[in-house]
Amino acid sequence: MSTTTNRDPFELRDLAVEAGERLEDATATEIIEWAVGEFGERFCVTSSMADAAVIHLAAQVAPGLDVVFLDTGLHFPETLEVRDFVASTMDVNVRSIQPDQSVLEQDAEFGPRLFDRAPDECCALRKVLPLNRALADYDAWATGLRRDESATRANTRVADFDVSRRKVKISPIAKWTEADQLSYIERHNIPVNPLLSDGFRSIGCWPCTRRTEPGEDPRAGRWAAFDKSECGLHV
């Protein structure tokens, strides 16, 4: 984790816009190579631990790089097992970032099961604010977003400027299809969350995630009782 002073956000914005256009036809590895060359230790990968494809890609370019995982306190045990397996078997530094409050402390202040009543507020407390805090040490972060995941992600750029955080946001596999990702996982024996083979096509916190039916949008199982398909990390 670097302690170097943050770069000027206007410089980062211009850099992201230019890179987003220039790298559109680049491979995922080339996109990561650009990010590592440009930002060095001030570049990290974020992961929900549904799988470790992007982590594996980045580790081939920059062994030992930081991987940020948001430990909400509400994850499936399988998700935590993937995190621990990645930390013990791959050449990366997994940083598990926790919210300011435990689940019990949040219940005491806001009432139990906030996720059932105000999921946006719960996501903000347990995911968005912790990520904002974690990213203070970086100028750029990589995600595993793909354009084919949902309508809300269809316009994902391979490099963009995250206005709210004033960081460069890298999506190296944005152009991949689900089949592309599965092929990469099989070819390189990448760790995968076993829930993906148990009807879950998108995995978040256990109270807000259900299995999806055949033909449903992959993210239909997230916050199924609400008009919500994103936690706020990518909005």
N, C-alpha and C positions, 0 to 999 in steps of 0.2 A: 504494500500500500504506500503510495507516494505522498509526500508532504509538500511537494512543490506548489507554489502559488498558482491559483486557477488562472487560465488564459482568459483574455478579454472575450466576453460573450458575443460581441459584434464580429470579431475575427472568427470565432467558432461558427457563427451563423453563416457567414460568407463561405467558409470552408465546407460546411455541410451541404449547402446548396450546390456548390460546384462539384463536390464529390458525388452527390446523388445523381447528377446528370452524367458525369464521366464514367462512373462505375456501374451504370445500369446493365451493361452487357458483360461485366466481369464475373468470374466464378466466385463462389463463396469464399474459397481460400484466398483469392486475390483481394477480396474486400477486407478480409481480416488482416492480411499482410499490410494493406494500406493503413488500417487503423493502428496496428501495432507500430508501424514505422512512423506514423504521425504523432501518436500520443504516448507510446512507451508504457511506463508503469501507471500512467493516468488513464489507461483504458482497462475496462473490466467487462466480464460477461455476467449477465443475470440469467438465472435459470429457475424454473418452477419444479425441476426434477421429474417432469413427465418422461423425459429421456435426456441423454447427454450428448446428442449429436453436435450441437454448437460448441459445447465445452470441448469435445474431442477435436473439432476443427481448429479451435483457437489454440489448444494445447500443442498442436503440431507446429504452429507458427511461433508461439511464445510460451514454452514450458514454464510452469510456475506462476502463471498469471492468476489474478484474483477472480473468483467466481462468487457472486453475491446471491445468496438464497434468503428469502424472506420467511423466517420461521414464525408463522402467525400464532402458533399454539393450538391451531385447529386443523392441522394437516392429518391426512390418513397415515397410519403407521407405514404403509408401503412407500409413501413419498419420502419419509425420513430415512427409510432403509436405503433408497436410491441415493440420497444425499450422502449418507455415511459410506456407501460403497464407492461413490465417485471420489470422495475425500481420501479414501484409503488406497485406491488403485490407480488413479490418474494423476498426472503431474500438474496439479493445480492447487491453489490455496483457497479452499472453500470458506467463505465468511458467512456464518449464520446470523442474520440480523433480526433481532427481536423487537417488538413494539415496546413503547415506554411502560405500558401496563400489561400485567399478566391477564389472562382471561378472567380470573376471579376478581382482580382489581377493576377491570372494565365492567364486569357485572355489578359490582358494588356501586360504581358511580352512575352507570347508565341503565341499570336493570338487566336481568338475565336475558340471554338469547337476543342480543341486539341485532344479530344477523337476520332474525325472523321479522323484525319490525322496521329496521332502517339499515338495509344492507349497504347502501352507499356510505353511511357513516361508519359502519363496522369496517368496510374495506379501507376507508381513509385512515382509520386509527391503526389497523393491523398490517396494512400493506403500503399505502401511498406515502404516509409520513415516514415510516421506517426506510423506504427506498430513497426518499429525498435526503434523509440524513446520511445514508450510506454513500450516496453518489456525490456528496460534498468533496470527497477525496479524489474525484476523477473529472476528466474533461469529456470523456466519451464512454458510452456503454453499449454492449451488444445484446440483442434480444433474439429469440427464436421465432419471431413472427413470420407467418407465411401469408401470402395474398389469398390463397385458396381456402383459408380457414373459415372466413365469414365475410359478410358484406362490409362490416366495420373495418376490416383489415385489407380490403381489396386494393386500396391505393397506397399501401405501405411502400416507402422508398427504401432503397438499400442503404442510403445515408440521408439523414434529415436532421433538422435542428429541433430539439425538444424545447419549446418556448418556455414552458412553465419551470423547467429545471435549468435552462440555459446551458444545456449540454448537447453534444453531438450524439445522435441515436443511430446505431448501426444495426441493420437487419440483414445479415449476410445470406440467409436462406429465404429471403422474401419471395424469390422467383420459383423456389422449389414447389413441387406438388407433394401431396401426402405420399404418393408412390415413390418420389425421389428420396424423401426422408427415410422411408422404410427401407429402401434399397441401400442407402448409406449405412443405416443402423445394422442391417444384416451383414453387409460387406466387412464392416469393421468391428463387429461384435460389441456394439454400444450398449451400455446399461439402459434398460427400459423399465418404466414403472409397470408392474404386473397388472394394475387396474386397467390398462389400455387393452388387455386381452379379456377383460371381464365386463365389457359393455360400456366402459367410460372412454369417451373419445377426447375429452378435455377435462383435466383434473385440477381442482382447486381445493378449498377447504371442505372438509366432509359435510358440514351442515348445509352447504350451498351447492352441492354437486350430486347429480343423479346420473344413472345410466341413460344412454340415448337409444332411441328406436331406429331400426334400419331406415335409411333415407332422411333422417333428421339432420339438420345442421350440426356439425361437430360440437358447437358451443351451446346447443339447445339444452344441454344438461346442467348448465350453470345458471343459478338464480332462476330456476324454472317457474317459480311463482310470481316473478316480478318482470317488469318491462326493462330488463337489464341483461347485457351480455358481456360487459367489460367491468373490471374491478376499479378502473381509474388509472392504472399504471400507464396505459397506452392511449389515453384520451387527451 
